[in-house]
Amino acid sequence: MPHRRSAFFVSDRTGITAEAMGSTLLTQFEQEFKRETIPYVDTVEKAEEVVATIRERAGSDHHRPLLFTSIVDPAIRAVFKVDCALSIDFFETFIGQIENELGQKPSLLVGKTHGLVNEERYDYRMAAVNFSLDHDDGVKLKDLEEADVILVGVSRSGKTPTCLYLALQYGIKAANYPLTPEELDCPTLPKMLLPFRQKIFGLTIDPQRLHNIRTERRRDSRYASMDNCRYEVNEAESMFRQHGIPFISTTHKSIEEISTTIMLKAGLTRRF
């Protein structure tokens, strides 16, 4: 097995961008990495402290760490031009090309990616998050007409995290509704969902995977039994097919993939 290399994601803000872009690149290599995200490196002094840590890691690992940076200030970026790591500077890589194409200088303002630069858009996103929380697991059925999408599926099929991701990432007001065993025994959709059939999107999951997830919560229960998981999944999928409801399996997909697929198949658009 290859030796685990260290990978640092360093940013002058949250580190989300550097981590996302760097991790995407690393997924193309069949190797495990020791990953560390270091946010808010917004002074030369902080940058020098990080470089010292990277030098120590290079010595203990006996391999150069990989260093991904997303930093606006050129003086801070310059600190990370070191020989103890493979340094990949996302700003330096792309900003010059864009500057040349647009014929204008970049603003070089820190925090414009994830900062609060548009209060109206921020408020819309928070409203979507609150809506998803209020309408989680069928707790609140009022105001469903405001929902952009209603995720329906058996318990533990990934509805709640998907709703929250849709809200945070796209500003989508997503409600979710868990199918109970009693509802799965009926040939029709749950009565309270009938007026909103066009907003329904189904989530399903491999029965074995569902069994494993439920076992962690309620070991040796009927709820978690393999036979019950297989029954619930089969009945839910049958319901979706019978009523022409689009659905996808969450078994081998990340929350990001599930959400993007729902956006595409349900014809939804980003709300901010």
C-alpha positions as CSV (number, residue, x, y, z in Angstrom):
1,M,0.0,0.0,0.0
2,P,1.4,3.4,-0.9
3,H,2.6,5.7,1.8
4,R,0.0,8.2,2.9
5,R,1.0,11.7,1.7
6,S,0.0,14.8,3.6
7,A,-2.2,17.3,1.8
8,F,-2.8,20.8,3.2
9,F,-5.6,23.1,2.1
10,V,-4.8,26.7,3.1
11,S,-7.0,29.8,2.7
12,D,-7.3,33.3,3.9
13,R,-11.0,32.6,4.5
14,T,-13.0,29.4,5.3
15,G,-10.9,27.0,3.2
16,I,-14.0,25.6,1.5
17,T,-12.8,26.5,-2.0
18,A,-9.2,25.3,-1.6
19,E,-10.4,22.0,0.0
20,A,-13.1,21.4,-2.6
21,M,-10.8,22.1,-5.6
22,G,-7.8,20.2,-4.1
23,S,-9.9,17.2,-3.0
24,T,-11.4,17.0,-6.5
25,L,-7.9,16.7,-7.9
26,L,-6.8,14.1,-5.4
27,T,-9.8,11.8,-6.1
28,Q,-8.1,11.0,-9.4
29,F,-5.3,9.2,-7.6
30,E,-5.5,5.8,-6.0
31,Q,-3.8,6.8,-2.8
32,E,-4.9,7.9,0.7
33,F,-4.0,11.3,2.0
34,K,-3.6,12.8,5.4
35,R,-5.7,16.0,4.8
36,E,-5.6,19.1,6.9
37,T,-7.5,22.3,6.2
38,I,-6.1,25.6,7.7
39,P,-8.5,28.6,7.3
40,Y,-8.1,32.3,8.0
41,V,-4.4,32.5,7.1
42,D,-4.7,36.3,6.5
43,T,-1.3,37.6,7.6
44,V,2.3,36.9,6.6
45,E,3.0,35.8,10.2
46,K,0.3,33.2,10.1
47,A,1.5,32.0,6.7
48,E,5.0,31.6,8.1
49,E,3.7,29.5,11.0
50,V,1.9,27.2,8.5
51,V,5.0,26.8,6.4
52,A,6.9,25.8,9.5
53,T,4.3,23.1,10.2
54,I,4.6,21.9,6.6
55,R,8.4,21.7,6.9
56,E,8.0,19.6,10.0
57,R,5.5,17.3,8.3
58,A,7.8,16.9,5.3
59,G,10.6,15.8,7.7
60,S,8.4,13.3,9.6
61,D,6.7,11.9,6.5
62,H,9.8,11.7,4.4
63,H,7.7,13.0,1.5
64,R,6.9,16.4,0.3
65,P,3.3,17.3,1.3
66,L,0.9,18.6,-1.2
67,L,-0.1,22.2,-0.6
68,F,-3.2,23.8,-2.1
69,T,-3.7,27.5,-1.4
70,S,-6.6,29.9,-2.1
71,I,-5.2,33.3,-0.9
72,V,-5.8,36.7,-2.4
73,D,-2.9,38.8,-1.0
74,P,0.2,38.4,-3.2
75,A,2.5,39.0,-0.1
76,I,0.9,36.1,1.8
77,R,0.9,33.9,-1.3
78,A,4.6,34.5,-1.8
79,V,5.3,32.9,1.6
80,F,4.0,29.6,0.3
81,K,6.5,29.4,-2.6
82,V,8.6,26.8,-0.8
83,D,10.6,23.7,-1.8
84,C,9.4,21.6,1.1
85,A,6.0,21.0,-0.6
86,L,4.4,20.8,-3.9
87,S,2.6,24.1,-3.9
88,I,-0.5,24.6,-6.0
89,D,-1.8,28.2,-5.9
90,F,-5.3,28.4,-7.4
91,F,-5.3,32.2,-7.6
92,E,-1.9,32.4,-9.4
93,T,-3.0,29.6,-11.7
94,F,-6.2,31.1,-12.9
95,I,-6.5,34.8,-12.1
96,G,-3.8,36.0,-14.6
97,Q,-5.5,34.3,-17.5
98,I,-8.9,35.7,-16.6
99,E,-7.3,39.2,-16.1
100,N,-5.8,39.1,-19.6
101,E,-9.0,37.9,-21.2
102,L,-11.2,40.5,-19.5
103,G,-8.7,43.3,-19.8
104,Q,-9.2,44.5,-16.2
105,K,-7.4,44.1,-12.9
106,P,-9.0,41.9,-10.2
107,S,-10.3,43.6,-7.1
108,L,-8.2,41.3,-4.8
109,L,-10.8,41.6,-2.0
110,V,-10.8,38.8,0.5
111,G,-13.9,36.9,1.3
112,K,-16.0,37.5,-1.9
113,T,-16.6,33.8,-2.4
114,H,-18.2,32.8,0.9
115,G,-18.5,36.2,2.6
116,L,-21.7,38.1,3.2
117,V,-21.5,40.3,0.1
118,N,-25.2,40.2,-0.8
119,E,-27.6,40.3,2.1
120,E,-30.7,39.6,0.0
121,R,-29.2,36.4,-1.4
122,Y,-28.0,35.4,2.1
123,D,-31.5,35.9,3.6
124,Y,-33.1,33.8,0.8
125,R,-30.7,31.0,1.5
126,M,-31.4,31.1,5.3
127,A,-35.1,31.2,4.5
128,A,-34.7,28.0,2.5
129,V,-32.7,26.3,5.3
130,N,-35.4,27.2,7.9
131,F,-38.1,25.9,5.6
132,S,-36.3,22.6,5.2
133,L,-35.8,22.3,8.9
134,D,-39.5,23.1,9.6
135,H,-40.6,20.5,7.1
136,D,-38.2,17.7,8.0
137,D,-39.6,14.2,8.2
138,G,-43.2,15.3,7.7
139,V,-43.2,17.1,11.0
140,K,-44.9,20.2,9.5
141,L,-47.3,19.7,6.5
142,K,-48.5,23.3,6.4
143,D,-47.3,25.6,3.7
144,L,-46.2,22.7,1.4
145,E,-47.4,24.8,-1.5
146,E,-44.2,26.9,-0.9
147,A,-41.9,23.9,-1.4
148,D,-39.9,23.7,-4.6
149,V,-39.6,20.0,-4.1
150,I,-40.8,17.3,-1.7
151,L,-38.5,14.4,-1.2
152,V,-40.3,11.1,-0.4
153,G,-38.7,7.8,0.7
154,V,-38.4,5.3,3.4
155,S,-36.7,6.2,6.7
156,R,-32.9,6.6,6.5
157,S,-32.8,6.9,2.7
158,G,-31.0,10.3,2.8
159,K,-33.9,12.8,2.7
160,T,-32.8,15.2,5.5
161,P,-29.2,15.8,4.5
162,T,-30.2,16.2,0.8
163,C,-32.9,18.8,1.7
164,L,-30.4,20.8,3.8
165,Y,-27.8,20.7,1.0
166,L,-30.4,21.8,-1.6
167,A,-31.2,24.7,0.7
168,L,-27.7,25.8,1.5
169,Q,-26.2,25.3,-2.0
170,Y,-29.1,26.3,-4.2
171,G,-31.6,28.1,-2.1
172,I,-34.2,25.4,-2.8
173,K,-37.1,25.1,-0.4
174,A,-37.1,21.3,0.1
175,A,-39.5,19.4,2.3
176,N,-39.3,15.7,3.0
177,Y,-41.8,13.1,3.9
178,P,-41.0,9.6,5.3
179,L,-43.1,6.7,4.0
180,T,-44.5,4.7,7.0
181,P,-45.1,0.9,6.8
182,E,-48.9,1.7,6.9
183,E,-48.6,4.0,3.8
184,L,-46.5,1.4,2.0
185,D,-49.4,-1.0,2.3
186,C,-51.7,1.3,0.5
187,P,-51.8,1.5,-3.3
188,T,-52.2,5.3,-3.3
189,L,-50.0,8.2,-2.4
190,P,-50.3,9.5,1.2
191,K,-53.4,11.7,1.2
192,M,-51.6,14.8,2.4
193,L,-49.2,14.6,-0.6
194,L,-51.8,14.2,-3.3
195,P,-52.2,18.0,-3.9
196,F,-48.5,18.3,-4.5
197,R,-47.8,15.3,-6.6
198,Q,-45.9,17.4,-9.3
199,K,-43.4,18.4,-6.6
200,I,-42.6,14.9,-5.3
201,F,-39.2,13.3,-6.0
202,G,-38.5,9.9,-4.7
203,L,-35.3,8.6,-3.0
204,T,-34.6,4.9,-2.8
205,I,-31.6,2.9,-1.4
206,D,-30.2,-0.6,-1.7
207,P,-31.9,-2.8,1.0
208,Q,-28.5,-4.1,2.3
209,R,-27.2,-0.6,2.7
210,L,-30.5,0.4,4.5
211,H,-30.2,-2.5,6.8
212,N,-26.6,-1.5,7.8
213,I,-27.7,2.1,8.5
214,R,-30.7,1.1,10.5
215,T,-28.8,-1.5,12.5
216,E,-26.6,1.2,13.8
217,R,-29.7,2.9,15.3
218,R,-31.9,0.0,16.3
219,R,-30.0,-3.3,16.3
220,D,-32.0,-6.5,16.3
221,S,-35.3,-4.6,15.6
222,R,-37.9,-5.3,13.0
223,Y,-37.3,-1.8,11.7
224,A,-33.7,-2.8,10.9
225,S,-34.3,-6.4,9.8
226,M,-33.1,-7.3,6.3
227,D,-36.6,-8.6,5.3
228,N,-38.3,-5.4,6.4
229,C,-35.7,-3.2,4.6
230,R,-36.2,-5.2,1.4
231,Y,-40.0,-5.0,1.7
232,E,-40.0,-1.2,2.4
233,V,-37.7,-0.4,-0.5
234,N,-39.6,-2.6,-3.0
235,E,-42.9,-1.2,-2.0
236,A,-41.6,2.4,-2.1
237,E,-40.2,1.9,-5.6
238,S,-43.4,0.2,-6.7
239,M,-45.3,3.3,-5.5
240,F,-43.0,5.7,-7.4
241,R,-43.4,3.7,-10.6
242,Q,-47.2,3.4,-10.3
243,H,-47.7,7.1,-9.9
244,G,-45.0,8.2,-12.3
245,I,-42.8,9.8,-9.7
246,P,-39.1,10.3,-10.6
247,F,-36.7,8.7,-8.2
248,I,-33.0,7.9,-7.8
249,S,-31.0,5.6,-5.6
250,T,-28.8,7.2,-3.0
251,T,-26.8,4.1,-2.3
252,H,-23.6,5.0,-4.1
253,K,-24.0,8.7,-4.5
254,S,-22.7,11.6,-2.4
255,I,-25.1,14.3,-1.2
256,E,-23.7,16.6,-3.8
257,E,-24.4,14.1,-6.6
258,I,-27.9,13.4,-5.3
259,S,-28.8,17.1,-5.1
260,T,-27.4,17.9,-8.5
261,T,-29.3,15.0,-10.0
262,I,-32.6,16.2,-8.4
263,M,-32.0,19.7,-9.6
264,L,-31.6,18.4,-13.2
265,K,-34.4,15.8,-13.3
266,A,-36.9,18.0,-11.4
267,G,-36.1,21.0,-13.6
268,L,-35.2,23.2,-10.6
269,T,-33.0,26.3,-10.8
270,R,-30.8,28.0,-8.3
271,R,-32.7,30.5,-6.3
272,F,-29.9,32.9,-5.5
